[in-house]
Amino acid sequence: MLKIVPDPPRISHSLEDTLIQATDHALCAATVVHQALLQQPKSPASILMMTSMHELEALRALLESALIQVQMPAGAKPLH
């Protein structure tokens, strides 16, 4: 019997791919917050938006650090 709906493909991302994708999402979120701040700079929520931007920038830095560690050759020592 044939299946009407096929099974979804099995996607197994490597850790490196996952970190790159997470970094891209953090960049997109930071861009949205930045645009919101440009449109409503005097809004009462602007402090929350600036805090969100700060946290997203910290997240991106951590993700980039993790990505560098993943891309390091096996014999190299981490710099932190």
N, C-alpha and C positions, 0 to 999 in steps of 0.2 A: 504494500500500500504506500502510495506517495504522500509525503507531507505537503499540506497546503502552504504552510508558513515554514520557511527554513529556520534552523537554529541560528542565533546571532553568532558572528565570528568571535572566536576567542582572541582577545587582545591582551597580550602580556607585555606591558611596557617595562623597559629597563628602569632602574633607579635614575639614571641620567635623563632619560626621556621624561620621567615624572617630574624631576626637578626643573627641567626646562619649561615644561607645561605650567607648573605652579608659578614659576617666575613670570611667565607671560600673563597669567591671570592676575598676579599682583600688580603688574605694570598697567594692565587695563583698568583695574579697580582704582589705582592711583590717578590715572588719567580722568576717570569719571569724577572723582572727588575734586580734582583740580578744576575741571570745567564747572562744577557746581559752585565752587568758590568764586570763580570769575563772574558767574551770573548773579550770585547773591552774596557779595562781599560783606554787607552789613547785617546779614541775617543772624538771628539769635543762635541758629544752629552752626554758624561758621566756626565757632570754637571746637565743636564736635567734629566738623569736617577737617579742620587743621590737625586735630589729634589723630583722626583716622589716617590722614596723609602721612603723619610722622610714623605711625605704626606700620603702614604699608611699606614705607621706605626701609624701616628696620627689618621687616620680613624679607624684602628683596635682597638686602645685604646678606642676611643669613642664608637664603636660598643660593645666592651666587657663591658664597663661601663653601657651602655643601657641594655645589656643582664642581667647583675647582678641586675639592678633595676627591670626588668620584673620578675626575678626569686625570688625576695624578698617576704616574706610573707606579707599579706595585712596590718598587724599592725606595721610592722617595718618602721623606718624612714630612708630616704636616707642619705648617709654620705657626700654629697657634699654641 
